[in-house]
Amino acid sequence: MASGPVTVKKVYNNNVVLGTEGDGTEVVLLGKGLGFGRKPGESLDAVGGQRFVSDATYRATQLAEMLAGATWEQARVAQRIVDLAHERLGTTVSQAILLPVLDHLTFAVRRADEGVEIEFPLKWEVAQLYPDESALGRRALAIANHALGVRLQSDEWVAFALHFINQRWARGDLSSTLALTDVISTAFNELEQRWGKPIDRASMGAARFVTHLRYLMVRVAEDRQLTDAPMDIMGAIRTAQPNAADAAVRLGDVVGLRLGRTLTSDEVAYLALHAGRLYNDVHAVG
């Protein structure tokens, strides 16, 4: 919430005003009817409005243009979605999540109005890796459709989910989230090529493998890699399932490259163990 007097610099519309505080800080105020009848140079009591300031992503003028490009109803829906994310996921309610959600919502509505559809290639990976964020993404889609009277593309939930993932896990770097998620797709493509068989990504075996990859990546990111295997797991797997062992070594390189770390031999060994289970599932079918 904003508070204290602000000197108006520019009125973008009835709900969005660019101004300066007493210390010279440029701020953007968002509030129902806040800019109605205002003129540059006037003092505005900002109590009750939302306050936005420049950050690493947006300058104040860019913030104002983004907010002015959304309707008041869209801004309210975005706030409702962010509040729900706080309630269900514990994400902090701040402009760092509100602005991306509102920006996405605005363009999603525009695409729906124009009949434009886009691809969401990481849909399956996001659903498997982040079930809580995916569920909330679907809820956000339903909220937007109902509150705004629109019919957004059915897969828009993926983009909402990615914003929640970004705030909850990647701490502000969406590119890191996408790279992390993309590892799953790369892993399955690599295994399919090596084994010459398609993998049913909706199968229980695939779900188990994804779960292992998810926790592996978390351990790597937090510098908690496995280093104390009680036996020579890799040696045993190389003897029993050389295809799984070779695939694990390659996947270890892929994961390490994507995360900027080198996997320990124990992590690669456990990766081989899980790859072996998936190999058995894949070749047991048909």
C-alpha positions in Angstrom: 0.0 0.0 0.0 1.2 3.5 -0.8 1.1 6.3 1.8 2.1 10.0 2.0 1.9 12.8 -0.6 3.2 12.3 -4.1 3.7 15.1 -6.7 2.1 14.1 -10.0 4.5 13.9 -13.0 2.2 12.3 -15.5 -1.3 10.8 -15.5 -1.6 7.7 -17.6 -5.2 7.0 -17.0 -7.8 7.2 -14.3 -6.0 4.4 -12.4 -2.3 4.9 -13.0 -0.2 7.9 -12.0 3.6 8.5 -12.2 4.9 10.8 -9.5 7.7 11.6 -7.1 7.8 11.3 -3.4 9.4 13.9 -1.1 12.8 12.4 -1.3 12.7 12.5 -5.1 11.9 8.8 -5.6 9.9 8.1 -8.7 6.9 6.0 -8.0 3.9 4.6 -9.9 0.6 4.6 -8.1 -2.2 2.2 -9.0 -5.7 2.8 -7.6 -9.3 2.9 -8.8 -9.9 6.5 -10.0 -6.6 7.7 -8.5 -5.7 9.8 -11.6 -9.1 11.2 -12.4 -8.9 14.9 -12.9 -5.3 15.1 -11.7 -2.7 17.3 -13.4 1.1 17.4 -13.3 2.5 19.3 -10.4 -0.5 18.6 -8.1 0.0 16.9 -4.8 -1.7 13.5 -4.5 -2.6 11.7 -1.4 -1.6 8.1 -2.2 -3.3 6.4 0.7 -5.1 3.3 -0.5 -3.2 3.0 -3.7 -0.6 0.4 -4.6 3.0 1.7 -4.9 5.5 0.5 -7.5 9.1 1.6 -7.9 11.9 0.9 -10.4 13.7 -2.4 -10.0 16.3 -4.5 -11.9 13.7 -5.2 -14.6 11.7 -2.1 -15.1 12.1 1.7 -15.0 9.3 3.7 -13.4 8.0 4.8 -16.8 8.0 1.2 -18.1 6.1 0.2 -15.0 3.5 2.9 -15.6 3.1 1.9 -19.2 2.6 -1.7 -18.3 0.1 -0.9 -15.6 -1.7 1.5 -17.9 -1.9 -1.2 -20.6 -4.0 -3.3 -18.3 -7.6 -2.8 -17.4 -8.6 -2.2 -13.8 -10.4 -5.6 -13.8 -7.2 -7.3 -15.1 -5.2 -5.7 -12.3 -7.7 -6.9 -9.7 -7.5 -10.5 -11.1 -3.7 -10.4 -11.1 -3.8 -9.4 -7.4 -6.3 -12.1 -6.6 -4.0 -14.7 -8.3 -0.9 -13.4 -6.4 -2.8 -13.5 -3.1 -3.8 -17.1 -3.8 -0.2 -18.0 -4.5 0.8 -16.5 -1.2 -2.0 -18.5 0.6 -1.2 -21.8 -1.1 2.5 -21.7 -1.9 3.8 -19.1 0.6 5.2 -16.8 -2.1 5.8 -13.2 -1.0 3.2 -10.7 -2.2 5.3 -8.1 -4.1 5.6 -6.4 -7.4 8.3 -9.0 -8.3 5.4 -11.5 -8.9 2.4 -9.2 -9.4 3.9 -7.4 -12.4 4.9 -10.5 -14.4 1.5 -12.1 -13.6 -0.4 -9.0 -14.7 1.8 -8.6 -17.8 1.2 -12.2 -18.8 -2.5 -11.9 -18.1 -2.8 -8.8 -20.3 -1.2 -10.4 -23.3 -3.0 -13.7 -22.8 -6.3 -11.8 -23.0 -5.1 -9.9 -26.0 -4.1 -13.2 -27.7 -7.5 -14.7 -26.9 -9.3 -11.7 -28.4 -7.2 -11.9 -31.6 -7.5 -15.7 -31.8 -3.7 -16.2 -31.6 -2.4 -19.4 -30.0 1.2 -20.1 -28.9 3.1 -23.2 -28.0 3.9 -24.3 -24.5 6.6 -27.0 -25.1 7.4 -27.6 -21.4 3.8 -28.4 -20.4 4.4 -32.0 -19.4 7.7 -31.3 -17.6 6.2 -28.5 -15.6 3.2 -30.7 -14.6 5.5 -33.5 -13.5 8.1 -31.4 -11.7 5.9 -28.8 -10.0 2.5 -30.2 -9.2 1.6 -27.6 -6.7 2.5 -24.7 -9.0 0.7 -26.4 -11.9 -2.5 -26.8 -9.9 -2.4 -23.1 -9.0 -1.7 -22.2 -12.6 -4.8 -24.1 -13.6 -6.7 -22.3 -10.9 -5.4 -18.9 -12.0 -6.6 -19.7 -15.6 -10.1 -20.5 -14.3 -10.2 -17.4 -12.2 -9.2 -15.2 -15.1 -11.7 -16.8 -17.5 -14.6 -16.4 -15.0 -13.7 -12.9 -13.7 -12.9 -11.4 -17.1 -15.5 -13.2 -19.1 -12.9 -14.5 -21.5 -11.7 -17.9 -22.8 -7.9 -18.0 -22.6 -5.9 -20.7 -24.3 -6.2 -23.8 -22.3 -2.5 -24.2 -21.8 -2.0 -20.7 -20.4 -1.8 -22.3 -17.0 1.8 -23.3 -17.9 2.9 -19.7 -18.0 1.2 -18.8 -14.8 2.8 -21.9 -13.2 6.3 -20.8 -14.4 5.9 -17.5 -12.7 5.0 -19.2 -9.4 8.0 -21.6 -9.9 10.2 -18.6 -10.6 9.3 -16.9 -7.3 9.3 -20.0 -5.2 12.4 -21.8 -6.4 14.5 -19.7 -8.8 14.4 -16.4 -6.8 13.8 -14.1 -9.7 15.6 -15.7 -12.6 13.0 -17.2 -14.9 15.8 -18.3 -17.3 17.1 -20.6 -14.5 13.7 -22.1 -14.0 13.3 -22.8 -17.7 16.8 -24.3 -17.9 16.0 -26.5 -14.9 12.7 -27.7 -16.3 14.2 -28.3 -19.8 16.6 -30.8 -18.3 13.7 -33.2 -18.0 12.7 -33.0 -21.7 16.4 -33.3 -22.7 16.8 -36.4 -20.5 13.9 -38.3 -22.0 14.9 -37.3 -25.6 18.4 -38.6 -24.9 17.1 -41.9 -23.4 14.7 -42.5 -26.3 17.5 -42.0 -28.8 19.9 -44.3 -27.0 17.3 -47.0 -26.4 15.5 -46.7 -29.7 12.1 -46.8 -28.0 9.5 -44.2 -27.1 9.0 -43.6 -23.4 5.4 -43.2 -22.2 5.8 -40.0 -20.2 2.5 -40.6 -18.4 3.6 -43.9 -17.1 4.5 -44.6 -13.4 8.1 -45.5 -14.4 8.5 -42.1 -16.1 7.0 -40.4 -13.1 9.5 -42.1 -10.7 12.4 -41.1 -13.0 11.2 -37.5 -13.0 11.0 -37.5 -9.2 14.6 -38.6 -9.0 15.7 -36.0 -11.4 13.9 -33.3 -9.6 15.5 -34.1 -6.2 18.9 -34.6 -7.9 18.7 -31.1 -9.4 17.7 -29.6 -6.0 20.7 -31.3 -4.4 23.0 -30.0 -7.1 21.7 -26.5 -6.8 22.1 -26.6 -3.0 25.5 -28.2 -3.0 24.2 -31.3 -1.3 25.3 -34.0 -3.8 25.5 -37.6 -2.7 29.0 -38.7 -1.9 28.7 -41.7 0.4 27.3 -44.6 -1.6 27.7 -47.8 0.5 28.7 -50.0 -2.5 29.9 -49.9 -6.0 26.5 -49.2 -7.5 27.9 -48.1 -10.9 30.0 -51.2 -11.3 27.0 -53.4 -10.7 24.9 -51.5 -13.2 27.6 -51.5 -15.8 27.7 -55.3 -15.6 23.9 -55.8 -15.5 22.7 -52.9 -17.6 25.4 -51.2 -19.6 22.8 -49.2 -21.6 21.5 -47.6 -18.4 25.1 -46.9 -17.2 26.1 -45.3 -20.4 22.9 -43.2 -20.5 23.5 -42.1 -16.9 27.0 -40.8 -17.7 25.6 -38.8 -20.6 22.7 -37.5 -18.6 25.1 -36.5 -15.8 27.0 -34.4 -18.3 23.7 -32.8 -19.5 22.5 -32.0 -15.9 25.9 -30.7 -14.9 26.2 -28.5 -17.9 22.7 -27.0 -17.4 23.3 -26.3 -13.7 26.9 -25.3 -14.0 28.1 -28.1 -11.7 29.9 -31.4 -12.1 27.9 -34.4 -10.7 29.7 -36.6 -8.2 30.3 -40.2 -9.2 27.7 -41.3 -6.6 25.0 -39.0 -8.1 25.8 -40.5 -11.6 25.6 -44.0 -10.1 22.1 -43.4 -8.5 21.1 -41.8 -11.8 22.1 -45.0 -13.5 20.1 -47.0 -11.0 16.9 -45.1 -11.8 17.7 -45.2 -15.5 18.0 -48.9 -15.3 14.5 -49.2 -13.7 13.1 -47.0 -16.5 14.9 -49.1 -19.1 13.3 -52.2 -17.7 9.8 -50.6 -17.8 10.3 -49.4 -21.4 11.4 -52.7 -22.7 8.8 -54.6 -20.8 6.1 -52.9 -22.8 5.2 -54.6 -26.0 
